[in-house]
Amino acid sequence: MNISRLRRSTVKSGVLTLVCAVAALATTGCGAPQGSSPPAALADQQQPSARGAVVSSTPVVDLNAKEVADRLAKTGIDTAQIRYGVRAHRIVYRTVDITGRPTTASELVAMPMNDERDLQVVSWLHGTEVYRGEVASVNDESTDRATALLFASTGRAVSAPDYLGLGKGPGFHPYGNPEATVSASVDALRAARTFARRDGHDLDQRVLISGFSQGGPATMMVGRALQQNIDPYFRPGALAPIAGPFNLSRFEAAAADDKVARSSLYLAYFATAWHRMYGLYDTPGQAFRAPYDKTVESLFDGDHEASEIAAALPTTSKELFTEEFLQKVRNPTGELRRKLKALDTTCDWRPEVAVHLFHARGDKDVAFANSLHCQSQLAANSADQQLTDIGDFDHSTTVLNALPQVVRQFDATR
């Protein structure tokens, strides 16, 4: 998982356009016989209130290729693959919340400065962030913005959703909610396609999906949803998850036993977010020891930076949580077990495209065993998969070293 602002402080201190002519509908899989009206699912995407409709666009990046290289070098990302300058906008778009009610979310849409009309598209799914201002559409210095610049500088359009409740989205972030992860990400792709058309570009149907940490399972969930035709246009093109917690049950149990770096912060974020969604305890005192039971929930409101939260919490889960709650996490039952299983099985299907996992055995936040777990599920389903060990790197450095290899994987899909 990625809490980049904490990492830095530690180191330093849509409208969906129709793609088929009516005369070709019968042979392109758009879902209507020749000569008929557009399907309702497609027609709805043309309404301003539809999911994926663009609410606003704000320019945030305008860099030539050298400036992109300088920005990436500052972050620690290899610059050898840069070919173009990049323009990027923060897009606010329509989507739904975890109850299915209309809401809005934000994303970064990055476009290469080239003359190509038809572009591949990358969906970049970010890692764990507790602060709404840390995401790619808002923070110019974030690793996720640099990642979007990298992909766009190779000649691709990039959709980098902030997810619900982060960036300019209202409310709280439903951390780890599968339905919200998929809906916010797919609606972001729809909005990106609308924006690209306005900018004179067409996006390829085949989405190149990659994500880091929390974005690892998100990569697999979004890929599966696209393969199952959640959208009438987009399909998965390649999957490249990086250092994801694919066995969330085991990850949270390890955090309960303080076997994860920054275990108390990770587990507190999980506990407060999942309590808002699913009701994990009756009172904060059942989960958190005094005096933290009076303050923990307010810390995870999206407006506190990770460094602030870490300073307000004890370093271990044992000091923060009651033993009763820790046992609940170690041995989940009932509804909690069922909800966790959905995130333990994000790789338990057969993608129709190649999956290339990246991880580092030196990762102390998300154990390498998580990617082995994903690989074994993919192998059991006879999927085209491989796992690359990046080496002896920590969690945050893993993504920096994996990204050039992800670009090479995506280049092979051209």
N, C-alpha and C positions, 0 to 999 in steps of 0.2 A: 504494500500500500504506500501511497505517496503523500506526505504532508510536507510540501516543499518549503513553505515559509519557516516551519520549525527547523528543517534541515539547514536552511541558510543561517538562521539565528544561532544554531548550534555551532556551525562552522565559523561564523564570524564572532560570536561571543564567546404544402404551400399552396400558395396557389400552385397546384400541380398541373402542368401543361400536358395536353394530349400529344402523344408521340406517334400515333398511328392515324393516317388519313382514314376517313370513314370507309373508303373503298377497299382499304387493306385490312380492316379489322378482323376479318374472318381468318386470316392466315398468320397474324402476328401474335396471337395469344392475348389480345386486349380484352377479350371476353364478350364480344357482341358480334352478331352475324353481319355480313356485308350489307351496307345501306341502312343500318339501324342507327338510332340515337346513341350517343356515348353512354356507357354504363354509369349508373348513379354514383358509384364509388369514385369514378374519375370526374364526373361533372361537379360533384360536391367540392372537389379540391380547387375548383375555379372560383369559389365564393370567398369573399374576404373573411368570413367567419370560420372557414374550414380549417381543419387541422393541417399544420404546415404552412398556412398563409403567412406572408411577411407583414408584420406590424410596423416595423421601422428598421432602417439600416443606418449605421453610423460609421464613417471611415475611421480606422484606427491605425492602419499601417500603409505606408507608401515608400518602399525601399528598392533601390536598384540592387543588382546581384552582389556588388561589393559590400553594400550596406547589410544585406542579408548575411553574407559571410562573416562580417564583423560581429553581428548580433549572435550568430550561432557559435562562433569561436569563444565569445564571452561566456556562453552557457556551458561549453565543453563538448559540443557536438561537432563531429568531423565535417569539414566544409567542402570536401572534394567533389561531392555530387551536385553542387549548386550550379544551375545553368541559367536561371532567370531571376529578374527582380520579382517582387511580390506586392500586391495590394490586398488589403484585408479589411473587412467590415464586421462590426458587431451587429448581428441580426437578432431582433426580437421577433418571435414567431408564436403562432397559436398551437397549443397542444392540450392535453388533459392531465388532471391530477390523479392521485391514486384511487380516487372514488369515481373517476370517469367524467368529472365536471370540467368545463372549459377553464383553461388558465393560459399563461404565457411562459415562455422560457427563452433563454438567450443562447447564442452560439457565436463562434468565430468562423466566418467564411473567408478563406484565403484563395486568391486566384493568381496564377502566374502571368507575368507580363510577356506574353508571346502572341503570335498571330494565329494560333490554332483555334479553330471553332469547336472541334470535338475534343473533350477532355475526359480522361479517367478521373474518378473521384475517390478520395480517401475519406473514410470516417475515422477520426481519431478520438478515442474514448479515454478520458483522463483518469488518473488515480485518485485516491482519497484526499479530499480537501474539506476542512471544517469551516473555512472562512470564505464567504461568498465573493470577496474581492480578489481571491487568489487565482481564479480561473482564466482561461486563455482569452476570452472576449474582453476582460477588464484589465488584467495585469500585464503590462508590456514586458515585464521582466520574467514572467513565468516560463518554466520549462515547456509547458504545454503550448504556449504561443510560439516559442522557438521551434517546437516540433512541427506545428502547422506550417511555419515558414519553410522548414526543410522540405516537406512534401510538396508544397506549392512551387518551390524553386526548382523542382525536378520536372515541372510541366504539368502538374495535376491540380485540380480543384480540391479543396479541403473543407469538410464540414467537421467542426470540433465543438460538439454540444457541451454546454456547461452542466447539463442535467437540470432537474427540477430544483428550485430553491437555492440555486447558486447563481452567480453573475447577477443579471438583472431580473431573474425570476422571483416571484413572490413566494412567501411561505417558507417552510423548512425543507431540507433535502431528505427525501425518503431513502436513506442510505441502504443500498442492497436490495431494494424492492425490484423484482424482476420485471413486472409489467411497466413500471414507471421508467426503468432503464431503457426498455425497448421503445416505448411510445415516444419518449423525449428524443431519442436518437434517430428514429425513423422519421418523425415529424421534422427534425432538423435537416435531414437529407432532402425532404420535400421542399423546405424553405430554401435550402441551398440551390436546388434545381431551378426554382423560380427566380432567385437572384441571378443565377448564372445566365438564364435566358435573357434577362433584362440587360445583362452585360455583354450579350452577343455570343454566348457559349451554349453548347449542348453537353450534358453530362452523360457519360456512358452508363448503361444499365447495371453493369457489373461493378459493385462497390468493393474497394479494397479496404478491409477493416482491420484496424490495429488498435491496441489499447494497453495501458500499463497499470499494473496492480489491480485496483478495483475495476479498471478498464479491461483487464484480462478476461474475467468471466463475462463482462459486458460484451466483449468482442464475440464470444461464442453465442451469447443469447441473441444479439442483433443478427448475426449470421444465420442462425437457425430460423429466426422469425422471417427474414427475407427469403430464405429457401422455402419456407412454408407459405409464401405468397401473401404476407401481411400487407405488402404494397403492390399495386398492379404494374409498377414499372421496374423498380430496383430489384436486383438479385445479387447474391454474394459473388465476388470475383476472386478473393483470396482472403485468408484469415491469418493474422500474425499477432497473437497475444503475448505480452511480455510480463513475466513475473507476477502472475495472477494468483489470488487465493482460491484455487479451484476446489479445495476441500474446506469450506468455511467452518463446518462443524469442528474439524480438527484445529483449524487456525484459532478459533475463539477459545477452545479448550486449552490450547497452548498459552494463549494470553491470560487465561484464568490462573494458570500455573506459573506465570511470569517467565515463560520461555520464549517470549517475543520481545524484541526491542520496543520500548515505549508501550509496554503492554497495557498499563492503566489507561492511557489516552485512547488507544484503539478500542479497548473493551468498553470504556465509558461512552464513546461515540456510538458503538454498536448498541449498547444498552438503552441509551436515551432515544436514539432514532427508532429502534424497533419497539420501544415502549409506546412511542407516539403512534406507530402504525398498528401494533398488535396487542399492546397491554401486557407487559412482562411482569409487572408488579402492581400491588394495590397502592402503596405509598412509597416515596423515595427511600424511606428508612428501611424498607425490606431489602433493598438492593445495595444502598450505599451507607457506609459507616458515618457516624457523626464526626465532625461537623459538615462533611461533604454532602450529606443528604439535603442540606439546605441550599446548596449552590450549584451542584453539578448540572442539573437540567438547564439552568439559565446560561451556563457557559457555552452550551452547544446550540446556540440560537442562530448561528451563521454570521454573527457580527463580531465574534472574538477570533483573533488570530491564533494559530496553533501554539505559538510561543507563549501567549497569555494563558491559554488553557493549561499547558504543561506546567507553567509556574504555579498555577492554583491547585494542582493535583499532586498527590504523593506519587512516587516513582513506581510503586508496585501495585498490582491488583489486590494483593493480600491486604494492603493498608487501606485501599479505597472501598472495596466491596465487602459485604457480609459473607460469611462462609456459606450461608444458605443459598445465596444467589450464585456464588462461584460453583457450588455443586450442581445447580440447575444448568449452568453453562457447560460444565464438564459432562453431564449426563442428561442431555435434553430429552424431554418426553412430550407426548401430545402434540399440540399445535406448534410449539417451538421446534420440535423435531421435524415436523412436516415442512415448515417454512425453511429450515436450514437445508433439508434434503434437496429442495429446488435449486439451491446454490452449490450443492455438492455434486450435481449432475449436469452442469452446464456443458460438459464435453461428452455426455452420454448420448450421442447421435452420430449419424453418418453424413458429414458435409459432402456436397458434390464438388467441392473445390479443395485445393491443397490447404493444409493447416501447418504452419511452422511456428512452433513454440520457442520462446527465448527466455532463458533464466540464468542466474548465476549461483553456483554452489556456495558462494560467500555471503549470500543474502541472509541477514539476521532478522529481517522484518517478516518476510514471507518465505518460508522454507522451500528449498528446491523440490522437496517431496510433493508440493502442490502441483508442479508441472508434470511430475511423474504420474501423479494421480490422473490428470487430464489426459496425458498420453496413453495411459493404459485403457481408459474408457474409449478413446478414439480407436485404438488398435482393436479393441473388442468388437467394434462396429465396422471393422475393415476399412477405416478411413485412410486417406492419403495424408500421412502426418509425419513430422519429424520434430525432434527437440534438440536445440543447440544450447550447450552450456557456455555462457559468456565468459566464465572464469571466476576468479576470486575477487568479486566486486561486491560492494554493499548495495542496498536496495536502490537508492537514488542513482548511483553510478551505472547500474545495470541497464537502465533505459537509454542512457547516453551512448553506451557501447553497442546496444542492440539496434538502434535506429538505422545506421548505415546498412546493416544487413537486411533490415526490413525493406529499405528502399530497393536493394538488389533483388529481393524476392518479388516485389511489385513490378520491377523492370521486366522480369521474366514473363509477366502476364500481358505485356504489350503485344 
